């Protein structure tokens, strides 16, 4: 049995926002998870802010926020007002995670927001989250417009309790924007300590570009994954493992295909064995609707025809799969490298069983 715990590590849940399943967030709180990140993909799930509002009324301690809000679908003032409204219901436990929309935009056949626009968006959003005045470019002329929430009193919104801004980034340039604007960063799961060191290098470079100094203890970093605790002798690609984290694995394949389709990027090594068959399958889809097919089942379930692509390498590439001892040790290594939270997004149909097993076997050690 594992004997020692992991310092400075939280476990949270990432939630495919579901307006009729607030019980899931309630259960996560009861089990001891620290954060609930409600995903914002309007052509996939329920509206994240409506779902957050309901979750806020039924919880009392879990941190609640967007995981992550998409910059290309709402202007910065709308995002600021929306999350400040949640902060009025859940004061002091509301955060704002923001990203450029790799899934939410692409599932509509649109690209994520470009880096320059993302930078500008974050520059506007940051002061608005505290109720301060910000500058926003006029959509036609480009002229700077001073904007602020002009009626923040009477409980419409809450800016009195701080709303941390967590910026999503996967590459060096977007991670630099997290360092430039954020109170923390939302990351892909780092494969090892060297990868985490590269992430910190990019974040700190972005901060230094604007004269900020990053304190690694307080700058809050969170990685998205799914976690499965293996039974004794259980294979990494067992039916149960696939049923709990297969959707996360396939979402990584979907992302790799988008990168290949739009930019010609070659897939990670873990995908090499399936790549010819997988791309041939998607090539059968009409080009004008392929953007819908790519993300079918996204982070909720695996389509029957995609089950065969869940090889051990692919399952391991984006998930944490191991015995209790192995998982606690992996968390310990990630914590030592400067990661503060792992947020878990298991398959939809097994989500309750998954977070309950992790709470039983892993949470006591973090």
Order of alpha helices (4+ residues) and beta strands (2+ residues): beta-alpha-beta-alpha-beta-alpha-beta-alpha-beta-beta-beta-alpha-beta-alpha-beta-beta-alpha-alpha-alpha-alpha-beta-alpha-beta-alpha
